[in-house]
Amino acid sequence: MDHSKHVRLTSDELTEATLDDATIYGPGDEKIGSVAHVHGSGATATVVIDVGGFLGIGAKPVAVAATDLDFMRDEDGDVHAVTTWTKDQLNELPEHHD
């Protein structure tokens, strides 16, 4: 996927309503997870990503700062993020518990 034409989200758009269920793509443009939920908003938001699993079963929730992900909208208006982390690297993070 060519992300160069996608519009980056502003800090004000980093909210639960905007980011919920957004797909997270790794460095090879492979799907590595999706946003489960968001704590806070803006530049200080924490994003909980479900990594791995299938249809939400067996996924491991991990928490990362929203600013560590590059959130954007594609041509259809769908929100997604790109990261330099691999699925294995995210799986090495501690499991998030609410």
C-alpha positions in Angstrom: 0.0 0.0 0.0 1.4 3.4 -0.9 1.0 5.5 2.2 2.6 8.6 0.6 -0.8 9.9 -0.6 -2.6 9.3 2.7 -3.4 12.2 5.0 -1.7 12.2 8.4 -4.0 12.6 11.4 -3.5 15.7 13.6 -3.0 15.4 17.3 -6.6 16.5 17.9 -7.8 13.5 15.8 -6.1 10.9 18.1 -9.3 10.0 19.9 -11.1 6.7 20.7 -13.9 7.6 18.1 -11.4 8.1 15.3 -8.9 5.3 16.1 -11.2 2.5 17.2 -10.5 -0.7 15.1 -7.8 1.0 13.0 -5.5 -1.5 11.3 -1.9 -1.4 12.3 0.7 -2.2 9.5 4.3 -3.2 10.2 7.5 -2.3 8.4 6.8 -4.7 5.5 3.3 -3.3 5.2 1.9 -6.5 6.7 -1.1 -6.3 9.1 0.2 -6.8 12.6 -2.8 -5.8 14.7 -5.7 -3.4 15.2 -6.6 -0.8 17.8 -8.7 -2.3 20.6 -9.2 0.9 22.5 -7.6 4.2 23.4 -6.8 5.8 26.8 -6.9 9.6 26.7 -6.6 11.6 23.5 -4.3 13.8 21.6 -0.5 13.6 21.9 -0.7 12.0 25.3 -3.1 9.2 24.2 -2.2 5.5 24.8 -3.3 3.1 22.2 -4.0 -0.5 23.1 -3.3 -2.8 20.1 -4.6 -6.4 19.7 -1.6 -8.1 18.2 -2.0 -11.4 16.4 -4.9 -13.7 16.9 -7.8 -14.3 14.5 -11.0 -12.4 14.7 -10.0 -11.1 18.1 -9.4 -14.6 19.5 -5.9 -15.3 20.9 -4.8 -11.7 20.4 -2.5 -10.1 22.9 -3.3 -6.5 24.0 -0.3 -4.2 24.3 -0.2 -0.5 25.0 1.9 2.0 23.1 1.9 5.8 22.9 -0.2 7.2 20.0 2.8 9.3 19.0 4.8 6.1 18.3 2.4 5.2 15.5 1.9 7.1 12.2 -1.9 7.4 11.9 -3.4 8.4 8.6 -6.5 8.2 6.4 -6.5 6.5 3.0 -8.4 7.6 -0.1 -11.6 6.0 1.2 -11.4 7.8 4.6 -10.3 4.6 6.5 -8.0 5.2 9.4 -4.9 3.0 9.8 -1.4 3.3 11.2 2.1 2.4 10.2 4.9 1.4 12.6 8.5 0.3 12.4 7.8 -2.4 15.0 7.3 -6.0 13.9 4.5 -8.3 15.2 7.2 -10.2 17.2 8.5 -6.9 18.8 5.0 -5.9 19.8 4.4 -9.4 21.2 7.5 -9.0 23.4 5.8 -6.0 25.2 4.0 -6.7 28.4 0.3 -7.6 28.1 -2.0 -4.7 28.8 -4.6 -5.1 31.5 -7.4 -2.5 32.0 
